[in-house]
């Protein structure tokens, strides 16, 4: 699970240019359930719907 989270964070930073500070903010609210990180980023307005869709596509691959 930890490895997948690290890969997701790398994808967010490298492919979608999500700043580390925004990722850390969302991670603070998803510590119990880290697989909810994409939804937390979207709910807080830190990523847009297009980016959320790209994340889900990446997770499926």
N, C-alpha and C positions, 0 to 999 in steps of 0.2 A: 504494500500500500504506500509506503514512504517513497519508494522508487518512482511510482507512478505520479505522486504529488510533485516530486522534484522535476520530472519530465514536463508535467503540466506547467509548472512555474517557468521553466526554461522556454517553453512554447509561448507563454503569455508575454514574456520579456522580449524574446528574439523575433517572433513572428508578428505579434500584435502591438509591440512597443508599449505594453502596460508598465508603468513605473513601479519599481520595487516597493515604494511607499504605499501605493494603492493595493498591491498584493498583500503586503503585511497587514494593512487595515482589515481587509477581508478575512485573512487568516485568523486574526484575533477573534473573529465571530464564528469561525468554523472549526475551532480546535477539536471539538468532540466529533465532528463529521466533516473531515477535510474534503470529501468528494462533492460537497456543496459549494466549493470555492467559486466555480463559474457563476452560479446563481447569486451568490453574495456580491460578487463584483458588479453584476448587472443591477441588482436591487439597489445598490448604493450609487448607481449612476457612473461607475468607474469604467464601464465598457458599454458599448452600444449593442443593439440587437444583432447587427451584422457580425460583430466580433463574437458574440455569444454563439451564434450559429457556426462560425468557424471553429470555435472551441469544441462544440458538440461533434462536428465533423471529424476533428482531429482525434477526439476520444474514441470515436467509432472505428477509426483506422488502426 
